[in-house]
Amino acid sequence: MTEHTLTVTSSLEARPAALFVQTASKFKCHIDVRVDNKIVNAKSIMGMISLRVLDGQMLTLIANGEDEENAVAELKRFFSMN
């Protein structure tokens, strides 16, 4: 299992959430996103929108599977570009 916590620098509204889900869906591993005590599947658009991720919040990426390290690295890059 690979886990990484980061601070979100811009809100994850509908369009960015959809792009995030598309990025996460490229990987075979299971990926969860945790904000506070709520955990959702990173490949679920409804789950990601339900998190209501806002600028300045702490978010944890949790990946488990064969390409977990690559998945976390790319999703970290996603947040650094948005």
Summary of the structure (lengths in Angstrom):
residues: 82
radius of gyration: 11.1
end to end distance: 25.1
largest distance: 30.8
contacts: 244
relative contact order: 0.32
helix: 39%
strand: 28%
